[in-house]
């Protein structure tokens, strides 16, 4: 397994700042969330920025968040297709995408009918991320998006999202089986919200999950996707908390986990 760091917590800051911090914490691999920063939107600029800090871009997260809803346009098909193209150009093997909202019938059809061939041609796996069950009208209306990812060939398990949905991440990983292609790793407070805590805080059995993944022969990426706001204005503390997360994960599975 490859332990990398997601740039998602740095989405309001230049990607160079994220890369510097991640490199200083002892990592050589990153998952890049596409944001308003133009250096995350262009393969050439992204590759040069990563090279400057000795990093490899291992995964691309398509701009699916509310704050990035207009990045690369508003069409989810175009966003996903462009993310696949950029991943191929920078040598990343995985694109993380969000499942469709219930009204996005065209996107759903594209994911089922056209995305698999695009993915195969590009040599890039599109792994749909599990979400928690958001609903309209203060949780009384229908679900806004797919929550059950059983229909997708490749999935990303987000452990904090699983916690909010009331799922045990160990059981979720076992259920996904060979469909599991990527992991967003963090802990959760267990209080019903998406807290993305450091792996050594919270209620989730992170060490147990990592051991299960190692024992199952999982060889994909494990991307630390953490809420780092407490340390964001203190570069030394930020570096130290990332390093501590790396050490905690490595202690759980030893040589089966490579910090890259």
N, C-alpha and C positions, 0 to 999 in steps of 0.2 A: 504494500500500500504506500502511496505517496502522500505525505502530509504537506499541504500548501496553505496559503493564506488568501482569503478573499479580500479584494479592495472595497467591498460594499460599505464598510464603516467609514470610508474616506470619501463617500460619494459627493460631498460638498467641497472637497479639497482637490488640488491638482494631483494627478496620478503620480507625478514625480515624488511628491511628499509621501504617498503611500509606499511606493517602491523603496524609497530610502529607508523608511522605518522597517519594512518587512525584511530587507536585506540586512540591516543592522541587527535584527533579532535572530539571524542565523538561518534564514530560509533561502532557498534558491528557486522556488516555484510559486506562482501566483495564479489565482482566478481573477480575471478582470471583469468588473461590472462596467458595462457601457453607460456613460453618463454624459452630462453637458460638456465635460472636458474634451476638447477636440482630439487630444492625444489618445483617448480611449475609443475614438470613432474611426480612426484611420490605421490600417494595418502597418504601414511603413513607420508612422510616428510611434505607434505602440511598440513595435519591435525595437526601434532605436532606444526608446526610453527604458525598456526592459534590459537591453544589452548594457546600457550605461551603468546599471546597478547589479549586473551579473545574475539576472533573473530569467527564468523560462516561463512563458505564458502557457499554462497547462490547460486552462479552461476559460471560456468566454460566457458571461452571463448577459443574455439579451436584455435590452432596456425595457423591462416590463413593469417597473414600479410607477406609482402615481406621479412621482417627481420627475420621471423620465418619459412621460407619456407622449411627448412630442419629439423626442430624440429619434432620428431616422424616420420621421413621419409618425402617423397614428395607426397605420395598418399593421396588425400583429404578424401577418404573413410576411410582409416586407422586412419587418424587424428580425424575425427568425431567420429568414433566408440570408439577410445581410450578415447576421451573426455567424452563420455557417461559413459564408465566404471568408469573413475575416479570420475565423478560427483556422481555416485551411491555410490562409496566407501566413499566419504567424506560427503555425505548427502545433496548435492546440488540438487535442483530440475530442474535446467535449464542449458542447454548447448547452447551457442550462436555460430552459424556457419555462414559462408559466403556462398552465393549462387554460383552455378557453373559458371565458364567461359564458353563461348559458345562452346569451343572445348572439354569440359569435359563431354562427353556423358555418360561414365560409372558412374561418380559421380551423374549426374542428374538422371539416372535410379535407382541408389541405394537409393537416397533420396526419390524417388517416391514409390519404390517397397519393399525395405528392412528396411529402417530406421524406419518407423512407428512401426513395430513389435519389433525392438530392443529397441526403446524408451519405448514402453509399458512394456516390460519385466523388464527393468531397473528402471522403475518408474521415468524417466527423460524426460522432454520436450526438444526437439531440436527446437529452435526458430531461423529461418533464418533472418539475418539482412538485412535491406534495404540498398542499396548502391546508389551512384550517378552514372549517366550514363557515365562512362569512355569509350572512343572509341579509336580505333587504328588510326594511321596516323594523328596525330594532330586533332582529333575529326571529321575526314572526313570518317573514315571507319566504319564498323559495331560495335555495342556495344560489349564490351569484356565479359560481364557477365549479368546474369539476373538482371533486375532492378525492374520489376513489380513482386511483391511477392504474387500476387493474387492466385497462384496455390499451396501455402504452407499452411498447416493446422495451423501452429504456427509461429508467426513472432516476431522479435525484432525491435522496432521502434527506430532508431537513429535520434534524432532531428537535429543534425548538417548535417548529410547526406541528410535528407529531404530538408533542406534549400538549399544545393548546387544543388539539383535536381529541385528546384523551387516549392517545395510542402509546404503547410501550415501544420505544425505538428498536429494541432488540427483536421484538416480535414483528415489527414492520419490516426490518431488514430481512428476517427469515422468510417472511411472506413474499417479499419482492424476489428473493432468490437470484437467479441469473439475470433478471431484468435490472438489478441494481447496478448503475453505472457510475454514480458519483454520490458523495455525501457532503452535506453542509453540517459541520459539527459545531455544536455549542450546547450549553446546559440551559435549564429553564427553572424559573422560580416555583413552578407548580401552582401559580395563583391565577391562571387563566389567560395570561397575555404572552405575547411573543417576545420574551426577554433576552434571548441570545446571550446568556451569561458565559463567562469563562468556563472551561470544561470542569474545573475543580470546585465550582460553586453550584448550587441548585440541587434538584431532586433526581435528575436522570442518571441512569447507570452507564455513564460514558465509558468507563474502563471495561465494563462487561461487554458493551457493544463493540469496542475495538478488538477485544479478544475473540468475540464471535466472528467478526469479519476476517481476522487473521486465520482462524481455524477453518473457515469456510473456503479459504483460498482467494478471497476477494483481492483483486489487484488494481482497482481503480483509484481515483483521487479521493482524499479526505481533506476537505477544505475548511479551515477554521473561519467561520463567519460569525463574528462576535460584535456585541455592542461595546464599543471602546470609548464612548463619550466621556466617561469618568477620567480618562487619561489623555485625551486628545490634545490638550494644550501643554502637556509635559512630555517632550520627546523621550527623555530617559525612562520615565515611568511606563510610557507606551511600549518602548522596546522591551522593557523588563517583563511586562505582562504577556506580551506575545511569546517571549522566550520561556516563561513559566508554563504557558499553555503547551508549547512544544515539548518541554521536559515531562509534563504530566502525561501527555499522550504516549511518548516514547517509553515511559516507565511502565505503562500498561501492557505493552506488547513487544518491547525490546526491538530486536533486529527485524521484526516483521513490518516495522513502520519506518520509512525513510523520509527524513525532512528534506524536501526538495523544493 
